[in-house]
Amino acid sequence: MTTPLDSPWKQILESYFPQFMAFFFPEAYSQIDWNRDFEFLDGELQQVTLEAETGKRITDKLVKVYLQNGEERWIVAHIEIQNQKEAEFGERAFVYYARLRDKFKREVASFAVLGDTDVNWRPNSFARETLGFNLQASFPIVKLVDYKKRKDDLAASDNPFAVVVQAHLAAQATKGKESQQRRRKQKFALMTMMYQKGYSRQEVIDLFRFIAWVMTLPPELEEAFKQDLIAYEDERNMPYISNLEKEGEARGREAGKVELVIKLLERRIGKISEETFVKIKMLPIAPLAPKAIEQIEQLGEDLMDFTSSKDLTDWLQPFAGS
């Protein structure tokens, strides 16, 4: 069964695809011309995956890259995050290759990162033999569990995926209530390591989101972790996550104000249209009104005098171009 790790892996792969290839598949990385733009082709891949269902779906990305010799290639990067073996995995990789090759007449290479805990499951090929017809396909794979023996390499690496792998392994090793304090300490250690290594603000934020997703904690421990991290940031004048938290809290407050005002409006003048709904949603980011008060708060006060939807339309008119 695919775990909730699916989404953060997709996000981190999209943000750091060259680093992904360099970390997990250095030989292929060296053949790609990274001075030329690469392009994610999710629409093309979706066409194939909808037609070629072979069982459980996986996290996958289709990327167009150029090789050092100038040739164009499409790469299917399959990222499998699961806790058990799947007999059809090799077949799916071959089916994707065959479908893409047939549909788009492009050369395709598949790569697999396996996040399960079974050290013996290594599906790196697909083979069939019928009446003298032989088919053999193989593709490179990486087992994240193998990095348990390479902790020093992970600690020494500056590649963002070294942090990704450490978070993944730490999450697997700290399941259950009795391990949550240990998970909190490891989570904090991963974050502080990034500051010490000089990761950029954006890298810290992106990796924080990944770590937060895969290394969830009970509310009280999560709050303690954040307070420790914010204190650590304050000591070094690097308020990356504390600012992120403040931004999130501000967005949450604005969203709450909007929802409340919409409820009051509908109670006052009846159901509002989708177009008007969107305009109200945009108010918190519109240019400030003449009065020294946020527009959404002003609307919350003024709506008490509305008697019809026209009153609301007239009120919104000054913001029509914002």
C-alpha positions as semicolon CSV with decimal commas, in nm:
position;residue;x (nm);y (nm);z (nm)
1;M;0,000;0,000;0,000
2;T;0,142;0,340;-0,100
3;T;0,210;0,560;0,202
4;P;0,155;0,935;0,251
5;L;0,525;0,980;0,167
6;D;0,417;0,990;-0,197
7;S;0,341;1,362;-0,212
8;P;0,653;1,505;-0,041
9;W;0,874;1,287;-0,259
10;K;0,705;1,430;-0,567
11;Q;0,756;1,784;-0,444
12;I;1,121;1,744;-0,351
13;L;1,196;1,567;-0,681
14;E;1,041;1,852;-0,879
15;S;1,240;2,111;-0,684
16;Y;1,576;1,933;-0,699
17;F;1,576;1,700;-0,999
18;P;1,946;1,749;-1,095
19;Q;2,049;1,682;-0,735
20;F;1,825;1,374;-0,734
21;M;2,005;1,230;-1,037
22;A;2,349;1,326;-0,904
23;F;2,285;1,163;-0,568
24;F;2,115;0,840;-0,672
25;F;2,228;0,784;-1,032
26;P;2,563;0,960;-1,083
27;E;2,653;0,768;-1,400
28;A;2,337;0,882;-1,576
29;Y;2,379;1,231;-1,429
30;S;2,721;1,263;-1,592
31;Q;2,572;1,196;-1,936
32;I;2,307;1,468;-1,914
33;D;2,376;1,823;-2,032
34;W;2,261;2,027;-1,731
35;N;2,340;2,354;-1,908
36;R;2,026;2,296;-2,112
37;D;1,678;2,319;-1,964
38;F;1,498;2,002;-1,860
39;E;1,120;1,976;-1,868
40;F;0,867;1,776;-1,667
41;L;0,615;1,608;-1,896
42;D;0,349;1,496;-1,648
43;G;0,069;1,535;-1,902
44;E;0,234;1,289;-2,139
45;L;0,302;1,044;-1,857
46;Q;-0,058;1,068;-1,736
47;Q;-0,181;0,963;-2,079
48;V;0,023;0,645;-2,049
49;T;-0,049;0,563;-1,685
50;L;-0,424;0,592;-1,740
51;E;-0,399;0,345;-2,027
52;A;-0,153;0,108;-1,862
53;E;-0,286;0,035;-1,515
54;T;-0,101;-0,271;-1,387
55;G;-0,184;-0,256;-1,019
56;K;-0,080;-0,015;-0,746
57;R;0,022;0,332;-0,868
58;I;0,359;0,479;-0,776
59;T;0,512;0,822;-0,757
60;D;0,651;0,887;-1,101
61;K;0,781;1,174;-1,308
62;L;0,853;1,200;-1,679
63;V;1,135;1,439;-1,761
64;K;1,278;1,550;-2,095
65;V;1,653;1,603;-2,080
66;Y;1,937;1,651;-2,328
67;L;2,250;1,440;-2,326
68;Q;2,603;1,572;-2,348
69;N;2,617;1,464;-2,713
70;G;2,314;1,678;-2,793
71;E;2,062;1,394;-2,816
72;E;1,717;1,434;-2,662
73;R;1,599;1,175;-2,411
74;W;1,291;1,126;-2,198
75;I;1,350;0,986;-1,852
76;V;1,085;0,814;-1,644
77;A;1,189;0,853;-1,282
78;H;0,983;0,610;-1,075
79;I;0,995;0,664;-0,700
80;E;0,839;0,376;-0,514
81;I;0,762;0,443;-0,147
82;Q;0,608;0,137;0,012
83;N;0,656;-0,106;0,296
84;Q;0,615;-0,434;0,117
85;K;0,715;-0,614;-0,200
86;E;0,511;-0,595;-0,515
87;A;0,544;-0,868;-0,775
88;E;0,436;-0,648;-1,066
89;F;0,687;-0,369;-1,015
90;G;0,929;-0,481;-1,286
91;E;0,643;-0,538;-1,527
92;R;0,508;-0,188;-1,466
93;A;0,847;-0,033;-1,542
94;F;0,856;-0,226;-1,870
95;V;0,495;-0,139;-1,958
96;Y;0,565;0,231;-1,901
97;Y;0,874;0,206;-2,121
98;A;0,689;0,025;-2,398
99;R;0,388;0,258;-2,389
100;L;0,599;0,573;-2,393
101;R;0,827;0,438;-2,664
102;D;0,531;0,340;-2,882
103;K;0,316;0,646;-2,820
104;F;0,580;0,918;-2,853
105;K;0,859;0,745;-3,048
106;R;1,117;0,860;-2,793
107;E;1,405;0,689;-2,619
108;V;1,316;0,622;-2,256
109;A;1,518;0,532;-1,947
110;S;1,359;0,422;-1,619
111;F;1,508;0,466;-1,272
112;A;1,364;0,334;-0,947
113;V;1,414;0,442;-0,587
114;L;1,269;0,187;-0,346
115;G;1,183;0,298;0,005
116;D;1,064;-0,032;0,154
117;T;1,244;-0,214;0,436
118;D;1,298;-0,552;0,263
119;V;1,671;-0,569;0,189
120;N;1,622;-0,868;-0,042
121;W;1,357;-0,722;-0,271
122;R;1,541;-0,569;-0,568
123;P;1,318;-0,569;-0,877
124;N;1,558;-0,436;-1,141
125;S;1,445;-0,636;-1,443
126;F;1,156;-0,783;-1,636
127;A;1,187;-1,098;-1,848
128;R;0,958;-1,321;-2,055
129;E;1,018;-1,624;-2,278
130;T;0,758;-1,780;-2,508
131;L;0,820;-2,029;-2,787
132;G;1,171;-1,909;-2,851
133;F;1,085;-1,540;-2,810
134;N;1,297;-1,388;-2,533
135;L;1,244;-1,050;-2,373
136;Q;1,485;-0,906;-2,119
137;A;1,472;-0,553;-1,976
138;S;1,672;-0,418;-1,684
139;F;1,683;-0,080;-1,515
140;P;1,887;0,082;-1,235
141;I;1,741;0,085;-0,886
142;V;1,838;0,233;-0,551
143;K;1,737;0,086;-0,216
144;L;1,712;0,348;0,056
145;V;1,757;0,083;0,322
146;D;2,113;0,031;0,193
147;Y;2,204;0,377;0,322
148;K;2,180;0,250;0,677
149;K;2,536;0,127;0,622
150;R;2,646;0,461;0,475
151;K;2,555;0,701;0,754
152;D;2,895;0,872;0,740
153;D;2,852;0,934;0,367
154;L;2,508;1,082;0,426
155;A;2,637;1,307;0,703
156;A;2,925;1,431;0,484
157;S;2,713;1,501;0,174
158;D;2,580;1,847;0,091
159;N;2,324;1,711;-0,153
160;P;1,966;1,779;-0,037
161;F;1,879;1,414;-0,098
162;A;2,121;1,311;0,174
163;V;1,881;1,488;0,412
164;V;1,583;1,329;0,237
165;V;1,727;0,980;0,285
166;Q;1,818;1,048;0,648
167;A;1,465;1,169;0,718
168;H;1,314;0,868;0,543
169;L;1,528;0,622;0,740
170;A;1,471;0,806;1,068
171;A;1,094;0,795;1,011
172;Q;1,109;0,419;0,955
173;A;1,325;0,368;1,265
174;T;1,104;0,573;1,500
175;K;0,758;0,433;1,450
176;G;0,537;0,379;1,753
177;K;0,461;0,588;2,061
178;E;0,770;0,474;2,249
179;S;0,998;0,619;1,980
180;Q;0,851;0,967;1,947
181;Q;1,097;1,142;2,178
182;R;1,381;0,988;1,978
183;R;1,214;1,102;1,656
184;R;1,191;1,456;1,794
185;K;1,566;1,460;1,869
186;Q;1,656;1,320;1,526
187;K;1,425;1,569;1,356
188;F;1,593;1,856;1,538
189;A;1,939;1,718;1,458
190;L;1,856;1,703;1,086
191;M;1,738;2,063;1,085
192;T;2,038;2,201;1,274
193;M;2,273;2,006;1,048
194;M;2,142;2,202;0,749
195;Y;2,215;2,536;0,917
196;Q;2,564;2,422;1,011
197;K;2,636;2,316;0,654
198;G;2,519;2,646;0,513
199;Y;2,214;2,531;0,320
200;S;2,029;2,818;0,154
201;R;1,709;2,957;0,304
202;Q;1,500;2,797;0,027
203;E;1,670;2,459;0,070
204;V;1,608;2,469;0,445
205;I;1,241;2,554;0,393
206;D;1,188;2,290;0,124
207;L;1,360;2,019;0,326
208;F;1,180;2,128;0,643
209;R;0,850;2,065;0,466
210;F;0,967;1,719;0,361
211;I;1,095;1,635;0,710
212;A;0,779;1,768;0,872
213;W;0,567;1,546;0,649
214;V;0,756;1,219;0,695
215;M;0,858;1,267;1,060
216;T;0,526;1,366;1,215
217;L;0,507;1,407;1,592
218;P;0,225;1,426;1,848
219;P;0,106;1,789;1,887
220;E;0,286;1,853;2,216
221;L;0,618;1,717;2,086
222;E;0,577;1,900;1,755
223;E;0,527;2,228;1,940
224;A;0,834;2,161;2,157
225;F;1,038;2,079;1,845
226;K;0,933;2,406;1,676
227;Q;1,012;2,611;1,983
228;D;1,358;2,452;2,007
229;L;1,417;2,519;1,638
230;I;1,302;2,881;1,657
231;A;1,529;2,938;1,958
232;Y;1,818;2,785;1,762
233;E;1,742;3,015;1,468
234;D;1,725;3,321;1,693
235;E;2,071;3,248;1,832
236;R;2,213;3,248;1,477
237;N;1,993;3,522;1,333
238;M;1,853;3,283;1,072
239;P;1,474;3,306;1,115
240;Y;1,387;3,079;0,821
241;I;1,130;2,855;0,986
242;S;1,009;3,109;1,240
243;N;0,925;3,347;0,955
244;L;0,762;3,062;0,767
245;E;0,549;2,984;1,071
246;K;0,450;3,350;1,106
247;E;0,356;3,366;0,739
248;G;0,146;3,051;0,776
249;E;-0,026;3,185;1,085
250;A;-0,101;3,513;0,907
251;R;-0,248;3,331;0,607
252;G;-0,455;3,120;0,842
253;R;-0,592;3,427;1,019
254;E;-0,678;3,595;0,689
255;A;-0,851;3,279;0,565
256;G;-1,053;3,264;0,885
257;K;-1,161;3,626;0,847
258;V;-1,269;3,568;0,488
259;E;-1,473;3,259;0,574
260;L;-1,646;3,442;0,860
261;V;-1,732;3,745;0,644
262;I;-1,871;3,521;0,368
263;K;-2,096;3,343;0,618
264;L;-2,221;3,675;0,752
265;L;-2,282;3,805;0,399
266;E;-2,487;3,500;0,300
267;R;-2,687;3,528;0,616
268;R;-2,749;3,896;0,538
269;I;-2,816;3,900;0,161
270;G;-2,838;3,533;0,058
271;K;-2,615;3,309;-0,154
272;I;-2,337;3,496;-0,333
273;S;-2,212;3,410;-0,681
274;E;-1,888;3,226;-0,751
275;E;-1,744;3,537;-0,919
276;T;-1,819;3,749;-0,612
277;F;-1,682;3,478;-0,386
278;V;-1,347;3,495;-0,571
279;K;-1,336;3,875;-0,545
280;I;-1,385;3,857;-0,168
281;K;-1,113;3,591;-0,141
282;M;-0,874;3,832;-0,314
283;L;-0,944;4,124;-0,080
284;P;-0,662;4,052;0,172
285;I;-0,401;4,095;-0,106
286;A;-0,565;4,394;-0,281
287;P;-0,418;4,748;-0,245
288;L;-0,509;4,905;0,088
289;A;-0,832;5,104;0,107
290;P;-0,824;5,474;0,206
291;K;-0,921;5,389;0,562
292;A;-0,645;5,249;0,779
293;I;-0,811;4,911;0,814
294;E;-0,785;4,585;0,623
295;Q;-1,045;4,554;0,349
296;I;-1,188;4,227;0,475
297;E;-1,236;4,375;0,822
298;Q;-1,397;4,684;0,669
299;L;-1,633;4,462;0,470
300;G;-1,721;4,280;0,791
301;E;-1,835;4,611;0,938
302;D;-2,005;4,756;0,630
303;L;-2,207;4,444;0,546
304;M;-2,434;4,516;0,840
305;D;-2,584;4,797;0,627
306;F;-2,633;4,582;0,315
307;T;-2,988;4,503;0,207
308;S;-2,922;4,333;-0,128
309;S;-2,653;4,176;-0,343
310;K;-2,625;4,510;-0,529
311;D;-2,488;4,669;-0,212
312;L;-2,210;4,411;-0,208
313;T;-2,140;4,456;-0,581
314;D;-2,116;4,832;-0,534
315;W;-1,886;4,791;-0,233
316;L;-1,650;4,568;-0,434
317;Q;-1,640;4,801;-0,735
318;P;-1,327;4,998;-0,625
319;F;-1,134;4,670;-0,614
320;A;-1,240;4,553;-0,960
321;G;-0,900;4,628;-1,110
322;S;-0,690;4,504;-0,819
